[in-house]
Amino acid sequence: MLRETILTFDIGTSACKVCLWDARGTLLASADEGYPTHHPQPDWAEQNPEDWWRASVAAAKRCLATRDPGRIAVLGLSSQREGVVLMGRDGRPLAPCIIWMDRRCRDQAVRLGEEFGVSFLHHHTGLPPDPNYTACKLLWLREHQPELLDRAARFFQTRDYVYYRLTRAEVTDYTLASRTMMFDLRRHVWWPDMFQRVGVRQDQFPPIHRSTEAPYRLSRPAAEALGLPDGIPVSLGAGDRACEGVGGGVFGHRVMDSTGTASNISMTIDRLPEDLGRAPCSIHATPGRWLLELGITTSASVMRWFRDLLDLPPEDMATLEHEA
């Protein structure tokens, strides 16, 4: 009898990492595949959603080639957050994804803070106004590319798009919904006032499920691309920081420091306070908990910029880090 295993996809800012685990959580194999971030103008940061899918397939095939996968019981996902993928009625992206690090919508973030009140937005949505968040990006599109926005049938985030490619189902989870600045954090529902302000409809966003659910299964086309049997349950998983909190066992008074493209300090709480202080707050992957975060948006991304500026080979970064 073949042992059961779990195959996971993490669609990060610079690469997709695919891992194979046994039922006890032991890592059996892993592989990653990178993709570019495009900066067509200052402050802009875009990625091609099809690059995420191509990288997912390539990394999965390399991961599974190194070990006997056994019987894969479930697929799981995590991803970067807050970006916006405009999906056409034909199920294809209409444009590159405006990812989380894009800062073109600074003015829109300021104006939303002035109109609704910074403290009100933070208390109501868990998020102080910032270009990171989906609402600000959508308002920029409404003001600068309204024809493109009006053509969109659905709005996905990164994980939502890869989940769609795996299952052909339109769905999101609470961890990603609560990073849009369009979600009522205290009532766990979409917030109609922000939808009206940015000029989009609630039915253009996918239905929300818990991170722990696996509502759909691997489709035949995706299974053929990955070299897997179809019908495997696909768990929604969560945004990357929430998944890190679960993996790091962050609960009680424990705090997590995570450094990748950005650096992040986070902790979980099981009661939502009236005053969130300065920390953005979103729904955690673990039901009944919330995630508090503070971060620096440029960490490894600055290192990569410095490396490319000096035309250093990747292996020289280790020397620089040692000297630092």
N, C-alpha and C positions, 0 to 999 in steps of 0.2 A: 504493500500500500504506500503510495507516494505521500510524503509529508506535505502539509499545507504551508504556503508561503504568502507573503504580502509584497506587492510591487507598488512603490511610491514614486511620484513625480513632483519635484520642486521646481517651479518655473520662476527663477529669480530674475534679478535685473541684468545680470551678465551671462547667465547660462541656465540650462535645464539639467538638473541632477536627478538620475533615476537610481533607486536603491531596491535591492531584494532582501527581505528580512524573513527569518523564521517566526513561528508563532510565539516564541519567547522574547522577540525583539532583538535577536542577534543579527548583526549585519552580515549577509552572505556575499554580496557583490554590489558594486556601484560603478557608474560611468556618468560623465557629464559632457555636454555639447554646448558650446557658446554661440552667441548671436550678437550682432552689432546694435548699438544705440546710435541713432542719427541725430545730429544737431544742425538742422538746416539754417537756423538763425540763432543769435545769442538768446539764452534762456530757454530755448526749445529742446525737448528730448522726446524722441519718438522711436517706436519699434514696430516692426512688421509682425502682426499676429501669426502669419503663416510661418515665420521664423521660429516661433515657439513650438508650433506643431512639428515642423521638420526636425528641430532639435530634440523634441520629446521622442520621436520615433527612432532617431539615430542613437540616442543615449540608451533607450530601452533595448534595442537590438544588441548593442555592445555589452550592456549589463547582463542580459540573459545568455549571451554567448559564453560567458566565463564560468557559469555554474549551471548544474541541473536545476531548473526553476521549480521542480516538483509540481504540485497542483496549486496554482495561484488562486487563493480563496477570495481575494479582493484587491482592487486598485485604490490608491489613496492619493490625494492632491494637496499641495500647498503652493502659494504663489505670492509675488509682489502684489501690492494693493493700490487702490485709489485711481488707477488709470482708467481711461474710457475708450472702449472699442465700439465704433459705430457700425452696426450690422445692417446690411440691406435686406430687402424682402426675399432675396435669393439665398440667404444664409451665408453670405460672404462679407468680409469687412469692406467698408466703403473708403477707408483711409487708414493711414498708420495710427497706432494707438498713441495717444498723448499719455505718457507714463507719469508715475508719481513725482519724479524729480523735475519735471517740466515746470518752469516758473513764469511762463508768458502771461499768466492771468493774475499778476500781482494787483493790478488796478481793480479787477473784479472782486478779489478777496477783500480789499479795503472797503469797497462800496457795500458789499454784503454786510460787513461788520458795522458800517455806519447806518445802514437801513434797518437791520434787525437788532443791532446792539451786540457788541463782542461778548459781553457776559451772558446775554440771553442765548446766543448761539452755542456757547460753550456748555451752559447748563442744559440746554434743550437737546442738542445733538451729541454732546460730549466732545465737540471739536471747536476750538477757536478758529476763526476764518484764516485760511492759509492757502496758497496756490497748490499745495499737495492734493487737496480734496476735490472730489469729482464735481461737486456743485459749481465750484469756481471755474473749472475747465469747461463745463457745459455752458456757463454764462458767457465765457470768451467765445465759444463757437456760435452762440446765439447772436452775438454782436459783430463777429468778424466773418463767419462762414455760415450764415443762416440757411442757405440753400442746401448745404451738405447736411446740416443738422435735421432739416425737415425731411430728408430722404431716409433717415434712419428708422428702421422698424424696431430695433432693440438696442439697448446699451448694456454691454458686458464689461466686466473687469477681466484681468488676465486669466485667473483660474476658471472663470465662467466660460471663457472661449475654449480653453483646452478641454474642459468637461463636455462642452458641446461637440467638439471634434471626436471625443471618445464615445459619446452616447447619442448624439443628435438631440439632446434634451436641453431646454432653456431653463436654467435654475441657478440660484446663488445661495449663499449662507449668511447668517447673521454677522459674522466677523467682517465680511466684506461690505455688506449693506451699511453697517454702522461706521464705515470709513468714508462715506460719501458726503457727509454734512447735509444729507437729505432724509435722515432717519431719526425718528423720535427715540432717543436712547432709553427714556424712562417708561415708555409705553410699548416698546418693541414693535413699532409699525412705521411705515413710510410716513413722511411729514408733508402733507399736501401743499403747505404754504411755500416751501422751497421749490417744489415742482412747478408751481404756478409762476414763481419769480424767474426761474431760468428758462421757462417756456418749453417744458417737456411733459409727457404724460406718465402717470404711474404705471399704466399697463405696458409701457415700453421697457420696463425693468422686469427681470425674471422673478418668478415666485421664490420666496425665501424658505429655506429649510435649515435645520440644525446641522452643525458641522459633523456630528456623529452619524448622520443618516447616509444611506446609500440608496437613493430612490430610483436610480436607473442602472442599466447594465451595458456592458461593452457591445457596441454595434458590430455588425459583420464587417463593414468597410474598415473600421478602425482596427478590428481584430486582425484582418488580413494585412494591414500596414505594419502592425506590431509583431506579427507572427504568433498570435495567441488565439485560443478558442474564443468564440463570441459568447456572450451571456454572462461574463464575469461581473459581479456587482462592482460598481464604482462609487466609492465613498466621496462625499463632497470635500471633506477636509476643511481647511481654513486658510486665512491669510498667514503669511510667513511668520510674523511676530507671535501670533497666537499659537502656532504650531511649535515654535521655539519654546514658548512658555510651558507647553505640555511636556515636550521632550526634556526640558531642563528641570522638571519637577518644581516649578515656581509657584509656591502657594504660601500662605501664612505671611511670615516676615522675610521670606527669601526674595532676593532681587536678582535679576538677570542682566548681564552685560553682553550684548551681541554686536560684533563688528563685522560688517561685510562691505557692500557698496556704501552703506551708511552705518553709523553707530547708534545703538539703541539701548536705553536702560528701561526695564519694565518690571512690573510686579502685578499680581492679581489681587482682587478684592472680592468678597462675597456679599458686600452691601454697598449700594451706590450712595455716596454722600451728597448732601445738598451743594456743598462747595467743593469743586474739583481742583481748586488751587490753580496751578499753571499747567497741569498735565492733561494732554488729550486722553480721552477715555473711550474705549469701544467694547463691544461684546466679546467675551472670550470664547474659545473653542469648547471649553468645558462648561456644560450647562449650569446656570446659576451663578456664574462669575463674570467679572469685568476685567479689562486689561488697562492699566495705567502706563503711559509711555512718555519718555522724554528722549530726544535724539539729536544727533548731528547728521545733516543730510549728506555731507561729503567726507568720506573716510577712505575706503579703498578706491573710490572713484577719483579722488585727488591723487592717490599714488599712481593710478593708471595714467592720469593726465601727465604727471611729472615724468613717468617712464617714457611715454610717447613723445613728450617735448624734447627730451634728451636723446631719443632714439636708442634707448637701452633695451637689450634683450631681456625677456621675462626672468631669466635666472639671476640677473643682477639685482633684482628687487630683494632677494633674500639677503644679499650682502648689505644693502642699504638698511634693511630692517635690523640686521645685527648691529650695525654701527649706531643706529638710533637707540 
